[in-house]
Every structure is written in C-alpha cells, then in structure tokens.
Amino acid sequence: MLKVSEITDFSEFESLRGIWNQLLQKSIDNDVFSTWEWIWCWWKHYGKERKLRILIAEENGEISGIAPLMLSKYSFLRLGKIHKIEFIGTPISDYNSFILIKDEKECLKLFLGKLIEFSDWNLLELRDIRENTISANTLQGTCANQFSRLRIKVGTVCPYISLPKSIELFADSFGRNMQRNLRKRMQKLRKAYKVEVITHRDFNSVEEAMQTFFSLHQKRWRSKGKHGAFASEAFRGFHLELAKTLEPKGWLALYFLTANDKPIATVYSFDYNNKKYGYLTGFDPEFGRYGVGNLLKNYVAEDCIKNGFKEYDLMRDFEPYKADWATDVRANYVARMTSKSLFAKTYNWTMQNSFAQLLIDKFGAHLTLEHM
C-alpha cells in the first residue's frame, strides 16, 4: 500500500541527491527542470522566504513518486493573503511536473489528498505542466474527476522545432526565402569580419562565459528601453551557480557567435535527455542588421541534428522572434484548487477572468512575496 511522507528540511532534500535523478530517469516526465541539480540550486537562491513541502510516495521502502512542492506566502494589494502551494522553481522553470515512476494515478491522488489535510494554504497553483505528460493527463483525468475544486486550463504555449535526421531536410523545411536570407546575411557578415562560433568551453572559465552572456542579453533589452532579466542580482546569481553545477554533467550548452573574436550573439541552453532546451538569448544591437540571432540559432539547430537530438525546444511563451523557427507548439497547463477561503476564491476567479486580468496587468497589481 502506498504511503505519503513529507520533507520539510533542506538537508533531507539534499540527502536524496544520489537517488533523485535515478528515479527521474525512470519517469516519462523527465526534463532538466526536474533534476536534483536544478531544484537544489533554485532552492538555495530563492527558498529562504518559502517552506519546503516535498511529498514522497513509497511502498515497502520503494519510491513510486515525488511531488517537488513548496509553500509561499503572498499579499495582494494589502487586501488579503494568499498562501500558495507551488512547484519548486516557479516561476523561473519553464516546465514543472511530478516525478512519477509507477502507480501514477494513485500517487497523484494521494499527493492531492495529503495536501488537503494541511490547513496552512488557501490556493494550490501548479503552473507550466506540459501537455501530453503523465502529470498533465492524470490531473486532467482521474484527479479532476475525484477533486471537484481542481481546475485545469491552458496557461501559455511553447514553440519547438521538431528536428529531422539531416541538415538538408532541416534547411528545406523552412523554405527558400529563409534559406536565402540566412545565407546572404552570413555572407555579408563574413565579408566584413572574421566569423566563428564558440562555446563556454572556449573561455577561461564558466563564469567568464556566463558574464559575457549576461552582458549580451542585457545589451539587447536595454536597446529596447527595458531592464532585462539579468538586471536582477538574484537571477544572475542563480544562473551563474546553475551553469557551474550543470557544466560538469554535460548539460550546459552556451554558444557565442563572434566577429573578429568579439562575441556578438549568444544562446544559453541545456542539453538533456536527447533534447535541446533554448532558455535565453542575446545579441549586440550594433550587429542587428545582420540578423545575428537567427544566424546563431540556425547553427545551434544544425548542431542538434549532428548530435542526434530529436527536438530544439524554444521554451515557454510564443514571442515573435520564435515564430520563424517553430515547427509546432505545445501547451503548458495550470492546475488550480482553492480552500474554503473567500479571498482565495475571489483571487482565483480574478486570475481566470480575462477582463479582470487585463486590469490587473494594466495597473501593475501583482502578488508580493512575503517571509514565511
């Protein structure tokens, strides 16, 4: 019989390091954001203001499933408090999921049933669960039928490139105009500069490569009058340590397009489970006329094919710059469930009402994280 236990201490989570990824490899819902390394690094940088709530389903000492969850406390416009159960990694992780090895339906039912026993939360919000995963399908099916307050809806869409077996087939899939434009722009760039593609391994250290990436990313966004993701010291610190943690495992894939040995475009990605995860990009706006971002993306896609990857995931949200590359899209689901709290129910309704959401976005009214 399956039993559920709770991990609330970070040292207990750290003790799972040896077995966590072994279990993940047995799960179909296996991506880089569910690895021990990603979750450990995220918690180290962002977990101080939250409570760890990892649930473990076991039978006869054998783990059947893991729910990597946390409890966060937010205030909303000083009107009330939201005590939210979330996936660890939210909102930085592009995908989230349960780690389900066997008895998937029973595990998820037990996880949700266990959460209901706690009285310290008023909103369960599990974001960015990829469609067609065991986590998504079981939540939509068995769990939605058993838990009447559970609601699942599409949160965002994620474009990706389904990679063929050869570079020739890949080039043909995007049509002659795109091929011609890429070729012409590369010719112009090569005519004016010595052009190369290098990786983080060509730098003196991972830190030096990451600092160069941060700079290029920020240059792009500052040219648009925006702060850029790495204006946040916490965000820089997290990704710097993450890169250093993933690199020895071969999961870090950081590319740079250079002109006369100067990095002018970059792709920050992860190689995991025969798949490329394209997390963030950047480029020097001075070279924008050459389309350097697309030139580098084309190189990365061809590199994926050479390495036998099946997919180049362009990740969460369908920004315009991804449109020319995506061969398909998948949905990310959000699963929500409220307690009997009237304020939580009202907030949850607001989050699912399009007009109310527009007003909230317009006036910048969002949740503010508080210390637990």
Summary of the structure (lengths in Angstrom):
residues: 372
radius of gyration: 21.9
end to end distance: 34.1
largest distance: 69.0
contacts: 1159
relative contact order: 0.15
helix: 45%
strand: 29%
